[in-house]
Amino acid sequence: QHTHELEQYQEQNQRFDEERRTLCLRIEALEEELRSFQLQAHEEKKKLEGDCGVAQEHAKDLERRLNDTEKAYQVEKERQTAVKDELSKEKKKREDLVEEIRIVRESEKLAKKEAEVSLA
């Protein structure tokens, strides 16, 4: 009786040992797979951080270029305003001269008529 129970116990022990070894091997394989995934995740994170850094630098460069363009636009706008102002002043001077010439001619005509009347 005891021998039979002892044999059953030993067989059961062997099955448990085999199951334990199988489970240990499975755990080791899963741990290795986990380490591999962690390494991949770390490498992917580094790559994405690098890509993000490149994108941030590109965005900063675009922002600088935009600011430079806006400044250049403002300078050009101010220059054009100054040119328009100068042209308006020149136009006003020309109009004043034309008016002055007209007045002088009118005066000359009047003086001429007065001289003709005086001579007559």
Secondary structure as UniProt FT lines:
FT   HELIX           2..119
//
